[in-house]
Each structure stands twice: as C-alpha cells, then as structure tokens.
Amino acid sequence: MRIHRPPLAALLFSLALGSAQAGETTTPALDALIRVSTERLLLADQVAASKAQSGKAVEDAARESEQLATLSAKAPDYRLTPEQVTAFFKWQIEANKLVQYRLLAKPAPASGTPVSLDAIRARLNTINVEILENLAPALAELQQHGCAETLYEGIRRRTKREHLDALHKTALVRAFGDTCRSL
C-alpha cells in the first residue's frame, strides 16, 4: 500500500495560508499601493538633488495643479471620484515636498552627475498610474478590515522592508494623509 503525501510546496502554502487566515489581514491592493507610494516617495531624494543642482524651488504650484487636474480627470476610469484622487495625490505631493525641503536644508554635497528631472517625472507618471490602479481596491480593503489598524500595519511592514529612515517613515505616513477619515 502506497501512502500519498502532498508535495512540500503545497504543505508550506497551506501553512502560510492558515497563518494569514488565523490573524494576519491580507490586503494585496493596499500593500501594492503602499509599495508604489514608497517608490514615489523615494524619488523625492532625486528630485531634491535635481533642484539643488538647478536652483529650482521645491514649490511648483503650476505643475502641481496641472498634475492634479490630469489625474483627477482619470478618476472615473479607476472607479474613483475626482475628489478622492485629488485628495490622495495632494497627500502624496505634500509628502514628497517634506522630503525635498529636509534634504535641501542640508549643506549640498559636491555636484556629481547631473540628475535629469525629465527622467524622474517620467517614472513618476508611471507610478501615478499604478497608484490609480490600486487606490479603489485598497480603499475597499481598508473599509473591510478596519482602516487605521490595517493602514498602520501596512506602512509599518513597508518601512521595515525598505529600511526607511525617520524622514522617509514620517513622509510615508504623510503620504496617506487623512485616508481613514475620508472613507
């Protein structure tokens, strides 16, 4: 008589699934949203370096308004309202400016390789689409699982995974603004 044993991978998967179900909330859209928001936030370092080299100001109200208008116009395509998109991206922008102001307050290192703001903006545009793709599903997950606790835990996991310093941790929290209050 032959005993059937499940493959090790199947056993490990069922154990992982069981532990997630036993106490850990799974929020794939929120995790993706926090990941891309972190990526967007980390680009603020390069934006600050570019602005230090060029002498440009952190504040760029015209560009911010243009970006917010463009992104909020896409809201219905992602099952969001223009108000949701505008609010969320304002928080993202404010978090990026927080990092830029702090980094620009430090004495500037010797200028190295020029930093292309155009290349950074192209990457930001891609990230913005990823944020739009994940925002509505993430908001649904937050409503389902208890917003403040779930969002806090997701941010905590990401900051640990990315080894973020105090500045970037604070900015990541700022990047999510009043998400839970706006639900």
C-alpha positions, 0 to 999 in steps of 0.5 A: 500500500502506497501512502500519498503525501502532498508535495512540500510546496503545497504543505508550506502554502497551506501553512502560510495560508492558515497563518494569514487566515488565523490573524494576519489581514491580507490586503494585496491592493493596499500593500501594492499601493503602499509599495508604489507610494514608497517608490514615489516617495523615494524619488523625492531624494532625486528630485531634491538633488535635481533642484539643488543642482538647478536652483529650482524651488521645491514649490511648483504650484503650476505643475502641481495643479496641472498634475492634479487636474490630469489625474483627477480627470482619470478618476472615473476610469479607476472607479474613483471620484475626482475628489478622492484622487485629488485628495490622495495625490495632494497627500502624496505631493505634500509628502514628497515636498517634506522630503525635498525641503529636509534634504535641501536644508542640508549643506549640498554635497559636491555636484556629481552627475547631473540628475535629469528631472525629465527622467524622474517625472517620467517614472513618476507618471508611471507610478501615478498610474499604478497608484490609480490602479490600486487606490479603489481596491485598497480603499475597499480593503481598508473599509473591510478590515478596519482602516487605521489598524490595517493602514498602520500595519501596512506602512509599518511592514513597508518601512521595515522592508525598505529600511526607511529612515525617520524622514522617509517613515514620517513622509510615508505616513504623510503620504496617506494623509487623512485616508481613514477619515475620508472613507 
